[in-house]
Amino acid sequence: MSFVFYLIAALTLAGGLAAVLLRNTVHCALALTVAFAGLALLFLGLDAQFAGFAQILIYIGAVAILVVFAILLTRSSETMQEGVFSKSWFAGLVIAAGVFAVLGWAVLESAHALPFETAAPRVTVRDIGNALVGRYVLPLEIVALLLTAATIGAVIVALHEKERAR
């Protein structure tokens, strides 16, 4: 493993831990975005271009931005809290360590069940893109329409909540 892998892994873990431990919800959402970016870099480093680019486009470009907008639109009801870390930081740290331990155990135990290395099919991002705009264009458009409707609905709900607060 190279130094770059360890650096990206540390960045991803730091972003995930910050998302769990920080008190301010905007900071938590931004830390989650850093964790998403780290995962995308790990996918790209593993030569999984489609998964890496999908992570960037969907999670960083859509989900994280939607979470930040939702937090900022509904933020007026949030009271300012003292301190950087939440009161339950220790519980969050214990849960995160537990999940990490279970996932690590599952990965180590599954190494015995893996078959010998076989030739992986070479599917490029271009092949997947051609399939998405060819054979799977209708499901792609339905998902795009659904995400657009969800975004519009979230904005409308947030605006109604702000009007009620006034």
N, CA and C atoms as an extended XYZ file, in Angstrom:
498
Properties=species:S:1:pos:R:3:atomname:S:1:resname:S:1:resid:I:1 pbc="F F F"
N         0.850       -1.175        0.000 N   MET     1
C         0.000        0.000        0.000 CA  MET     1
C         0.897        1.240        0.000 C   MET     1
N         0.450        2.217       -0.712 N   SER     2
C         1.271        3.402       -0.869 CA  SER     2
C         0.903        4.465        0.169 C   SER     2
N         1.746        5.455        0.233 N   PHE     3
C         1.523        6.571        1.144 CA  PHE     3
C         0.236        7.318        0.795 C   PHE     3
N        -0.055        7.416       -0.499 N   VAL     4
C        -1.263        8.134       -0.943 CA  VAL     4
C        -2.517        7.428       -0.433 C   VAL     4
N        -2.516        6.085       -0.465 N   PHE     5
C        -3.661        5.341        0.045 CA  PHE     5
C        -3.881        5.641        1.525 C   PHE     5
N        -2.830        5.601        2.309 N   TYR     6
C        -2.962        5.873        3.737 CA  TYR     6
C        -3.418        7.310        3.990 C   TYR     6
N        -2.958        8.230        3.184 N   LEU     7
C        -3.380        9.621        3.326 CA  LEU     7
C        -4.868        9.779        3.018 C   LEU     7
N        -5.324        9.155        1.938 N   ILE     8
C        -6.752        9.235        1.578 CA  ILE     8
C        -7.594        8.498        2.603 C   ILE     8
N        -7.132        7.362        3.102 N   ALA     9
C        -7.875        6.618        4.121 CA  ALA     9
C        -7.987        7.431        5.406 C   ALA     9
N        -6.910        8.101        5.794 N   ALA    10
C        -6.957        8.948        6.992 CA  ALA    10
C        -7.913       10.116        6.796 C   ALA    10
N        -7.920       10.705        5.612 N   LEU    11
C        -8.847       11.800        5.310 CA  LEU    11
C       -10.288       11.317        5.383 C   LEU    11
N       -10.563       10.143        4.840 N   THR    12
C       -11.908        9.591        4.865 CA  THR    12
C       -12.358        9.293        6.291 C   THR    12
N       -11.491        8.666        7.071 N   LEU    13
C       -11.832        8.369        8.464 CA  LEU    13
C       -12.015        9.641        9.283 C   LEU    13
N       -11.166       10.634        9.056 N   ALA    14
C       -11.303       11.902        9.780 CA  ALA    14
C       -12.611       12.587        9.425 C   ALA    14
N       -12.992       12.563        8.148 N   GLY    15
C       -14.268       13.151        7.746 CA  GLY    15
C       -15.447       12.421        8.360 C   GLY    15
N       -15.387       11.098        8.394 N   GLY    16
C       -16.469       10.322        9.007 CA  GLY    16
C       -16.580       10.551       10.505 C   GLY    16
N       -15.442       10.572       11.176 N   LEU    17
C       -15.458       10.823       12.625 CA  LEU    17
C       -15.934       12.242       12.934 C   LEU    17
N       -15.518       13.204       12.136 N   ALA    18
C       -15.975       14.579       12.353 CA  ALA    18
C       -17.472       14.683       12.133 C   ALA    18
N       -18.010       13.951       11.152 N   ALA    19
C       -19.455       13.972       10.909 CA  ALA    19
C       -20.225       13.402       12.091 C   ALA    19
N       -19.622       12.465       12.800 N   VAL    20
C       -20.287       11.855       13.956 CA  VAL    20
C       -20.106       12.697       15.210 C   VAL    20
N       -18.942       13.305       15.376 N   LEU    21
C       -18.595       13.917       16.654 CA  LEU    21
C       -18.896       15.413       16.763 C   LEU    21
N       -18.938       16.134       15.650 N   LEU    22
C       -19.132       17.579       15.737 CA  LEU    22
C       -20.558       17.926       16.141 C   LEU    22
N       -20.720       19.077       16.733 N   ARG    23
C       -22.012       19.505       17.243 CA  ARG    23
C       -22.801       20.306       16.204 C   ARG    23
N       -22.149       21.182       15.476 N   ASN    24
C       -22.811       22.033       14.502 CA  ASN    24
C       -23.221       21.194       13.289 C   ASN    24
N       -24.505       21.247       12.906 N   THR    25
C       -24.993       20.389       11.834 CA  THR    25
C       -24.396       20.754       10.470 C   THR    25
N       -24.108       22.016       10.244 N   VAL    26
C       -23.481       22.407        8.979 CA  VAL    26
C       -22.074       21.829        8.900 C   VAL    26
N       -21.341       21.886       10.000 N   HIS    27
C       -20.000       21.306       10.023 CA  HIS    27
C       -20.063       19.790        9.834 C   HIS    27
N       -21.081       19.151       10.413 N   CYS    28
C       -21.242       17.705       10.232 CA  CYS    28
C       -21.500       17.367        8.766 C   CYS    28
N       -22.352       18.156        8.110 N   ALA    29
C       -22.650       17.908        6.696 CA  ALA    29
C       -21.413       18.120        5.834 C   ALA    29
N       -20.631       19.132        6.131 N   LEU    30
C       -19.413       19.373        5.360 CA  LEU    30
C       -18.372       18.279        5.617 C   LEU    30
N       -18.298       17.791        6.847 N   ALA    31
C       -17.386       16.685        7.144 CA  ALA    31
C       -17.828       15.413        6.429 C   ALA    31
N       -19.137       15.210        6.323 N   LEU    32
C       -19.650       14.065        5.577 CA  LEU    32
C       -19.285       14.175        4.104 C   LEU    32
N       -19.279       15.390        3.575 N   THR    33
C       -18.862       15.612        2.194 CA  THR    33
C       -17.387       15.254        2.015 C   THR    33
N       -16.564       15.572        2.995 N   VAL    34
C       -15.144       15.194        2.941 CA  VAL    34
C       -15.002       13.668        2.950 C   VAL    34
N       -15.811       12.994        3.755 N   ALA    35
C       -15.774       11.532        3.781 CA  ALA    35
C       -16.214       10.956        2.435 C   ALA    35
N       -17.247       11.536        1.832 N   PHE    36
C       -17.678       11.100        0.498 CA  PHE    36
C       -16.563       11.288       -0.523 C   PHE    36
N       -15.875       12.417       -0.458 N   ALA    37
C       -14.779       12.688       -1.395 CA  ALA    37
C       -13.648       11.685       -1.193 C   ALA    37
N       -13.346       11.359        0.045 N   GLY    38
C       -12.318       10.355        0.313 CA  GLY    38
C       -12.688        8.997       -0.250 C   GLY    38
N       -13.968        8.614       -0.101 N   LEU    39
C       -14.411        7.343       -0.667 CA  LEU    39
C       -14.312        7.346       -2.190 C   LEU    39
N       -14.658        8.476       -2.804 N   ALA    40
C       -14.537        8.575       -4.261 CA  ALA    40
C       -13.081        8.414       -4.691 C   ALA    40
N       -12.172        9.030       -3.956 N   LEU    41
C       -10.751        8.887       -4.283 CA  LEU    41
C       -10.276        7.448       -4.089 C   LEU    41
N       -10.788        6.773       -3.072 N   LEU    42
C       -10.427        5.365       -2.873 CA  LEU    42
C       -10.939        4.507       -4.022 C   LEU    42
N       -12.184        4.759       -4.471 N   PHE    43
C       -12.705        4.016       -5.623 CA  PHE    43
C       -11.850        4.263       -6.858 C   PHE    43
N       -11.480        5.517       -7.085 N   LEU    44
C       -10.655        5.823       -8.253 CA  LEU    44
C        -9.273        5.182       -8.139 C   LEU    44
N        -8.747        5.126       -6.922 N   GLY    45
C        -7.466        4.464       -6.715 CA  GLY    45
C        -7.526        2.963       -6.922 C   GLY    45
N        -8.695        2.372       -6.725 N   LEU    46
C        -8.877        0.937       -6.949 CA  LEU    46
C        -9.242        0.617       -8.393 C   LEU    46
N        -9.156        1.618       -9.257 N   ASP    47
C        -9.446        1.468      -10.687 CA  ASP    47
C       -10.916        1.144      -10.944 C   ASP    47
N       -11.790        1.671      -10.102 N   ALA    48
C       -13.233        1.544      -10.293 CA  ALA    48
C       -13.764        2.927      -10.661 C   ALA    48
N       -13.532        3.304      -11.916 N   GLN    49
C       -13.848        4.662      -12.335 CA  GLN    49
C       -15.324        4.970      -12.228 C   GLN    49
N       -16.185        4.027      -12.613 N   PHE    50
C       -17.617        4.322      -12.571 CA  PHE    50
C       -18.082        4.563      -11.141 C   PHE    50
N       -17.661        3.712      -10.219 N   ALA    51
C       -18.063        3.896       -8.823 CA  ALA    51
C       -17.510        5.205       -8.267 C   ALA    51
N       -16.288        5.558       -8.615 N   GLY    52
C       -15.694        6.806       -8.142 CA  GLY    52
C       -16.403        8.024       -8.687 C   GLY    52
N       -16.679        8.027       -9.992 N   PHE    53
C       -17.365        9.171      -10.585 CA  PHE    53
C       -18.815        9.243      -10.136 C   PHE    53
N       -19.455        8.095       -9.942 N   ALA    54
C       -20.821        8.097       -9.413 CA  ALA    54
C       -20.838        8.656       -7.995 C   ALA    54
N       -19.848        8.309       -7.200 N   GLN    55
C       -19.723        8.849       -5.846 CA  GLN    55
C       -19.600       10.365       -5.893 C   GLN    55
N       -18.795       10.875       -6.808 N   ILE    56
C       -18.621       12.321       -6.919 CA  ILE    56
C       -19.909       12.986       -7.380 C   ILE    56
N       -20.514       12.449       -8.433 N   LEU    57
C       -21.709       13.083       -8.994 CA  LEU    57
C       -22.925       12.966       -8.084 C   LEU    57
N       -23.155       11.785       -7.550 N   ILE    58
C       -24.390       11.560       -6.788 CA  ILE    58
C       -24.241       12.011       -5.346 C   ILE    58
N       -23.227       11.521       -4.649 N   TYR    59
C       -23.133       11.822       -3.227 CA  TYR    59
C       -22.600       13.216       -2.950 C   TYR    59
N       -21.534       13.610       -3.624 N   ILE    60
C       -20.996       14.950       -3.375 CA  ILE    60
C       -21.817       15.993       -4.109 C   ILE    60
N       -22.130       15.716       -5.370 N   GLY    61
C       -22.814       16.707       -6.180 CA  GLY    61
C       -24.288       16.843       -5.904 C   GLY    61
N       -24.917       15.843       -5.337 N   ALA    62
C       -26.363       15.918       -5.126 CA  ALA    62
C       -26.740       15.764       -3.652 C   ALA    62
N       -26.390       14.638       -3.075 N   VAL    63
C       -26.855       14.347       -1.718 CA  VAL    63
C       -26.266       15.317       -0.699 C   VAL    63
N       -24.956       15.516       -0.742 N   ALA    64
C       -24.325       16.404        0.245 CA  ALA    64
C       -24.806       17.843        0.078 C   ALA    64
N       -24.924       18.298       -1.156 N   ILE    65
C       -25.401       19.658       -1.385 CA  ILE    65
C       -26.855       19.796       -0.947 C   ILE    65
N       -27.676       18.777       -1.194 N   LEU    66
C       -29.067       18.804       -0.749 CA  LEU    66
C       -29.159       18.840        0.775 C   LEU    66
N       -28.306       18.089        1.449 N   VAL    67
C       -28.292       18.097        2.915 CA  VAL    67
C       -27.893       19.475        3.438 C   VAL    67
N       -26.875       20.079        2.843 N   VAL    68
C       -26.437       21.411        3.277 CA  VAL    68
C       -27.546       22.434        3.043 C   VAL    68
N       -28.198       22.391        1.879 N   PHE    69
C       -29.300       23.317        1.618 CA  PHE    69
C       -30.455       23.101        2.586 C   PHE    69
N       -30.797       21.853        2.871 N   ALA    70
C       -31.887       21.579        3.809 CA  ALA    70
C       -31.550       22.104        5.201 C   ALA    70
N       -30.317       21.930        5.615 N   ILE    71
C       -29.909       22.437        6.933 CA  ILE    71
C       -29.968       23.956        6.956 C   ILE    71
N       -29.457       24.587        5.908 N   LEU    72
C       -29.429       26.049        5.883 CA  LEU    72
C       -30.829       26.644        5.754 C   LEU    72
N       -31.751       25.961        5.048 N   LEU    73
C       -33.110       26.482        4.911 CA  LEU    73
C       -33.911       26.357        6.196 C   LEU    73
N       -33.626       25.360        6.999 N   THR    74
C       -34.382       25.138        8.237 CA  THR    74
C       -33.587       25.524        9.474 C   THR    74
N       -32.551       26.277        9.322 N   ARG    75
C       -31.630       26.562       10.410 CA  ARG    75
C       -32.165       27.558       11.426 C   ARG    75
N       -33.139       28.365       11.111 N   SER    76
C       -33.586       29.415       12.025 CA  SER    76
C       -34.106       28.848       13.341 C   SER    76
N       -34.605       27.612       13.326 N   SER    77
C       -35.121       27.025       14.563 CA  SER    77
C       -34.025       26.440       15.438 C   SER    77
N       -32.828       26.315       14.912 N   GLU    78
C       -31.731       25.713       15.663 CA  GLU    78
C       -31.131       26.747       16.608 C   GLU    78
N       -30.947       26.357       17.850 N   THR    79
C       -30.325       27.251       18.820 CA  THR    79
C       -28.822       27.040       18.812 C   THR    79
N       -28.109       28.081       19.116 N   MET    80
C       -26.655       27.977       19.156 CA  MET    80
C       -26.242       27.168       20.385 C   MET    80
N       -25.326       26.277       20.188 N   GLN    81
C       -24.861       25.430       21.268 CA  GLN    81
C       -23.408       25.758       21.551 C   GLN    81
N       -23.023       25.532       22.790 N   GLU    82
C       -21.647       25.811       23.171 CA  GLU    82
C       -20.789       24.587       22.921 C   GLU    82
N       -19.529       24.833       22.622 N   GLY    83
C       -18.587       23.745       22.417 CA  GLY    83
C       -18.588       23.258       20.980 C   GLY    83
N       -17.526       22.555       20.628 N   VAL    84
C       -17.386       22.051       19.270 CA  VAL    84
C       -17.987       20.661       19.137 C   VAL    84
N       -17.774       19.810       20.120 N   PHE    85
C       -18.238       18.436       20.051 CA  PHE    85
C       -19.577       18.291       20.747 C   PHE    85
N       -20.364       17.330       20.276 N   SER    86
C       -21.671       17.100       20.882 CA  SER    86
C       -21.498       16.425       22.241 C   SER    86
N       -22.576       16.414       23.006 N   LYS    87
C       -22.519       15.816       24.340 CA  LYS    87
C       -22.346       14.307       24.272 C   LYS    87
N       -22.824       13.707       23.196 N   SER    88
C       -22.745       12.253       23.069 CA  SER    88
C       -21.597       11.821       22.164 C   SER    88
N       -20.487       12.545       22.218 N   TRP    89
C       -19.355       12.232       21.348 CA  TRP    89
C       -18.773       10.866       21.664 C   TRP    89
N       -18.785       10.486       22.932 N   PHE    90
C       -18.204        9.202       23.301 CA  PHE    90
C       -19.048        8.052       22.753 C   PHE    90
N       -20.378        8.189       22.834 N   ALA    91
C       -21.256        7.148       22.289 CA  ALA    91
C       -21.080        7.033       20.783 C   ALA    91
N       -20.952        8.152       20.107 N   GLY    92
C       -20.722        8.127       18.660 CA  GLY    92
C       -19.406        7.473       18.313 C   GLY    92
N       -18.388        7.748       19.106 N   LEU    93
C       -17.079        7.148       18.880 CA  LEU    93
C       -17.125        5.639       19.115 C   LEU    93
N       -17.833        5.204       20.151 N   VAL    94
C       -17.954        3.773       20.442 CA  VAL    94
C       -18.720        3.060       19.330 C   VAL    94
N       -19.805        3.668       18.853 N   ILE    95
C       -20.588        3.056       17.776 CA  ILE    95
C       -19.764        2.987       16.498 C   ILE    95
N       -19.052        4.060       16.179 N   ALA    96
C       -18.211        4.061       14.981 CA  ALA    96
C       -17.118        3.008       15.088 C   ALA    96
N       -16.498        2.865       16.258 N   ALA    97
C       -15.465        1.845       16.444 CA  ALA    97
C       -16.063        0.449       16.338 C   ALA    97
N       -17.263        0.263       16.860 N   GLY    98
C       -17.930       -1.037       16.760 CA  GLY    98
C       -18.241       -1.413       15.322 C   GLY    98
N       -18.760       -0.454       14.566 N   VAL    99
C       -19.053       -0.722       13.155 CA  VAL    99
C       -17.762       -1.015       12.398 C   VAL    99
N       -16.714       -0.259       12.681 N   PHE   100
C       -15.423       -0.490       12.038 CA  PHE   100
C       -14.891       -1.872       12.379 C   PHE   100
N       -15.025       -2.296       13.629 N   ALA   101
C       -14.542       -3.616       14.047 CA  ALA   101
C       -15.322       -4.730       13.353 C   ALA   101
N       -16.638       -4.580       13.268 N   VAL   102
C       -17.459       -5.610       12.613 CA  VAL   102
C       -17.124       -5.688       11.127 C   VAL   102
N       -16.972       -4.543       10.471 N   LEU   103
C       -16.626       -4.549        9.054 CA  LEU   103
C       -15.230       -5.122        8.826 C   LEU   103
N       -14.293       -4.771        9.688 N   GLY   104
C       -12.946       -5.325        9.577 CA  GLY   104
C       -12.937       -6.834        9.766 C   GLY   104
N       -13.702       -7.324       10.748 N   TRP   105
C       -13.803       -8.765       10.976 CA  TRP   105
C       -14.416       -9.446        9.755 C   TRP   105
N       -15.461       -8.854        9.173 N   ALA   106
C       -16.103       -9.455        8.001 CA  ALA   106
C       -15.149       -9.512        6.815 C   ALA   106
N       -14.366       -8.483        6.625 N   VAL   107
C       -13.408       -8.485        5.517 CA  VAL   107
C       -12.330       -9.538        5.740 C   VAL   107
N       -11.811       -9.634        6.961 N   LEU   108
C       -10.761      -10.617        7.231 CA  LEU   108
C       -11.280      -12.053        7.136 C   LEU   108
N       -12.508      -12.290        7.573 N   GLU   109
C       -13.071      -13.641        7.504 CA  GLU   109
C       -13.465      -14.023        6.083 C   GLU   109
N       -13.796      -13.054        5.256 N   SER   110
C       -14.219      -13.374        3.892 CA  SER   110
C       -13.038      -13.651        2.977 C   SER   110
N       -11.829      -13.362        3.421 N   ALA   111
C       -10.655      -13.605        2.582 CA  ALA   111
C       -10.477      -15.097        2.298 C   ALA   111
N       -10.904      -15.957        3.225 N   HIS   112
C       -10.769      -17.393        3.036 CA  HIS   112
C       -11.770      -17.918        2.012 C   HIS   112
N       -12.907      -17.261        1.884 N   ALA   113
C       -13.965      -17.739        1.003 CA  ALA   113
C       -13.796      -17.257       -0.433 C   ALA   113
N       -12.866      -16.349       -0.671 N   LEU   114
C       -12.684      -15.821       -2.016 CA  LEU   114
C       -12.037      -16.859       -2.921 C   LEU   114
N       -12.546      -16.988       -4.138 N   PRO   115
C       -11.903      -17.935       -5.059 CA  PRO   115
C       -10.587      -17.357       -5.563 C   PRO   115
N        -9.841      -18.202       -6.220 N   PHE   116
C        -8.609      -17.711       -6.805 CA  PHE   116
C        -8.929      -16.636       -7.820 C   PHE   116
N        -7.984      -15.790       -8.068 N   GLU   117
C        -8.211      -14.634       -8.925 CA  GLU   117
C        -8.584      -15.075      -10.340 C   GLU   117
N        -9.692      -14.548      -10.810 N   THR   118
C       -10.131      -14.810      -12.170 CA  THR   118
C       -10.064      -13.515      -12.958 C   THR   118
N       -10.130      -13.642      -14.231 N   ALA   119
C       -10.070      -12.462      -15.085 CA  ALA   119
C       -11.351      -11.652      -14.925 C   ALA   119
N       -11.196      -10.416      -14.530 N   ALA   120
C       -12.352       -9.537      -14.353 CA  ALA   120
C       -12.770       -8.999      -15.711 C   ALA   120
N       -14.063       -8.888      -15.925 N   PRO   121
C       -14.504       -8.323      -17.203 CA  PRO   121
C       -14.085       -6.866      -17.302 C   PRO   121
N       -13.626       -6.458      -18.454 N   ARG   122
C       -13.171       -5.094      -18.663 CA  ARG   122
C       -14.331       -4.272      -19.211 C   ARG   122
N       -15.047       -3.632      -18.315 N   VAL   123
C       -16.121       -2.727      -18.697 CA  VAL   123
C       -15.640       -1.327      -18.355 C   VAL   123
N       -15.629       -0.470      -19.339 N   THR   124
C       -15.145        0.884      -19.116 CA  THR   124
C       -16.301        1.810      -18.780 C   THR   124
N       -15.939        2.995      -18.348 N   VAL   125
C       -16.953        4.008      -18.048 CA  VAL   125
C       -17.708        4.370      -19.317 C   VAL   125
N       -17.037        4.353      -20.438 N   ARG   126
C       -17.707        4.649      -21.719 CA  ARG   126
C       -18.776        3.608      -22.025 C   ARG   126
N       -18.494        2.335      -21.763 N   ASP   127
C       -19.487        1.281      -21.995 CA  ASP   127
C       -20.705        1.474      -21.098 C   ASP   127
N       -20.463        1.822      -19.845 N   ILE   128
C       -21.579        2.052      -18.917 CA  ILE   128
C       -22.372        3.277      -19.348 C   ILE   128
N       -21.682        4.334      -19.763 N   GLY   129
C       -22.373        5.535      -20.241 CA  GLY   129
C       -23.205        5.254      -21.473 C   GLY   129
N       -22.670        4.489      -22.402 N   ASN   130
C       -23.439        4.125      -23.600 CA  ASN   130
C       -24.671        3.304      -23.238 C   ASN   130
N       -24.544        2.408      -22.256 N   ALA   131
C       -25.701        1.621      -21.829 CA  ALA   131
C       -26.743        2.507      -21.154 C   ALA   131
N       -26.287        3.505      -20.376 N   LEU   132
C       -27.235        4.383      -19.684 CA  LEU   132
C       -28.013        5.269      -20.649 C   LEU   132
N       -27.390        5.730      -21.711 N   VAL   133
C       -28.111        6.577      -22.659 CA  VAL   133
C       -28.703        5.775      -23.804 C   VAL   133
N       -28.509        4.479      -23.803 N   GLY   134
C       -29.075        3.617      -24.831 CA  GLY   134
C       -30.165        2.741      -24.250 C   GLY   134
N       -29.752        1.603      -23.735 N   ARG   135
C       -30.697        0.593      -23.252 CA  ARG   135
C       -31.437        1.034      -21.995 C   ARG   135
N       -30.770        1.760      -21.096 N   TYR   136
C       -31.372        2.121      -19.814 CA  TYR   136
C       -31.733        3.600      -19.733 C   TYR   136
N       -32.097        4.221      -20.830 N   VAL   137
C       -32.392        5.652      -20.815 CA  VAL   137
C       -33.685        5.946      -20.056 C   VAL   137
N       -34.691        5.088      -20.149 N   LEU   138
C       -35.953        5.338      -19.450 CA  LEU   138
C       -35.773        5.287      -17.930 C   LEU   138
N       -35.127        4.268      -17.352 N   PRO   139
C       -34.906        4.313      -15.898 CA  PRO   139
C       -34.054        5.502      -15.467 C   PRO   139
N       -33.086        5.899      -16.285 N   LEU   140
C       -32.254        7.048      -15.955 CA  LEU   140
C       -33.089        8.322      -15.901 C   LEU   140
N       -33.990        8.498      -16.858 N   GLU   141
C       -34.855        9.685      -16.875 CA  GLU   141
C       -35.851        9.663      -15.728 C   GLU   141
N       -36.347        8.491      -15.364 N   ILE   142
C       -37.281        8.389      -14.238 CA  ILE   142
C       -36.581        8.765      -12.934 C   ILE   142
N       -35.356        8.302      -12.753 N   VAL   143
C       -34.590        8.660      -11.548 CA  VAL   143
C       -34.310       10.160      -11.524 C   VAL   143
N       -33.960       10.743      -12.669 N   ALA   144
C       -33.718       12.184      -12.734 CA  ALA   144
C       -34.982       12.965      -12.387 C   ALA   144
N       -36.118       12.529      -12.898 N   LEU   145
C       -37.391       13.191      -12.585 CA  LEU   145
C       -37.736       13.050      -11.103 C   LEU   145
N       -37.496       11.883      -10.544 N   LEU   146
C       -37.766       11.651       -9.126 CA  LEU   146
C       -36.883       12.527       -8.243 C   LEU   146
N       -35.596       12.646       -8.564 N   LEU   147
C       -34.700       13.489       -7.786 CA  LEU   147
C       -35.068       14.968       -7.908 C   LEU   147
N       -35.490       15.386       -9.096 N   THR   148
C       -35.928       16.770       -9.269 CA  THR   148
C       -37.174       17.053       -8.452 C   THR   148
N       -38.129       16.143       -8.472 N   ALA   149
C       -39.352       16.319       -7.681 CA  ALA   149
C       -39.046       16.335       -6.185 C   ALA   149
N       -38.117       15.492       -5.741 N   ALA   150
C       -37.746       15.476       -4.320 CA  ALA   150
C       -37.086       16.779       -3.917 C   ALA   150
N       -36.241       17.328       -4.777 N   THR   151
C       -35.586       18.604       -4.478 CA  THR   151
C       -36.600       19.739       -4.403 C   THR   151
N       -37.518       19.790       -5.349 N   ILE   152
C       -38.550       20.829       -5.339 CA  ILE   152
C       -39.432       20.673       -4.100 C   ILE   152
N       -39.788       19.451       -3.766 N   GLY   153
C       -40.594       19.217       -2.566 CA  GLY   153
C       -39.874       19.630       -1.296 C   GLY   153
N       -38.576       19.362       -1.210 N   ALA   154
C       -37.810       19.759       -0.025 CA  ALA   154
C       -37.751       21.270        0.106 C   ALA   154
N       -37.593       21.974       -0.999 N   VAL   155
C       -37.564       23.439       -0.952 CA  VAL   155
C       -38.921       23.987       -0.534 C   VAL   155
N       -40.004       23.437       -1.059 N   ILE   156
C       -41.351       23.906       -0.700 CA  ILE   156
C       -41.623       23.666        0.774 C   ILE   156
N       -41.272       22.484        1.279 N   VAL   157
C       -41.484       22.190        2.703 CA  VAL   157
C       -40.657       23.133        3.570 C   VAL   157
N       -39.428       23.378        3.181 N   ALA   158
C       -38.579       24.274        3.961 CA  ALA   158
C       -39.105       25.694        3.942 C   ALA   158
N       -39.637       26.144        2.821 N   LEU   159
C       -40.192       27.504        2.758 CA  LEU   159
C       -41.434       27.632        3.615 C   LEU   159
N       -42.297       26.597        3.619 N   HIS   160
C       -43.477       26.641        4.481 CA  HIS   160
C       -43.105       26.647        5.956 C   HIS   160
N       -42.051       25.911        6.307 N   GLU   161
C       -41.604       25.904        7.703 CA  GLU   161
C       -41.084       27.283        8.106 C   GLU   161
N       -40.390       27.972        7.210 N   LYS   162
C       -39.881       29.316        7.532 CA  LYS   162
C       -41.026       30.302        7.692 C   LYS   162
N       -42.078       30.164        6.852 N   GLU   163
C       -43.219       31.073        6.958 CA  GLU   163
C       -43.969       30.858        8.270 C   GLU   163
N       -44.095       29.612        8.714 N   ARG   164
C       -44.772       29.333        9.991 CA  ARG   164
C       -43.974       29.883       11.166 C   ARG   164
N       -42.661       29.849       11.059 N   ALA   165
C       -41.818       30.350       12.152 CA  ALA   165
C       -41.950       31.857       12.316 C   ALA   165
N       -42.251       32.554       11.243 N   ARG   166
C       -42.395       34.020       11.322 CA  ARG   166
C       -43.704       34.334       11.932 C   ARG   166
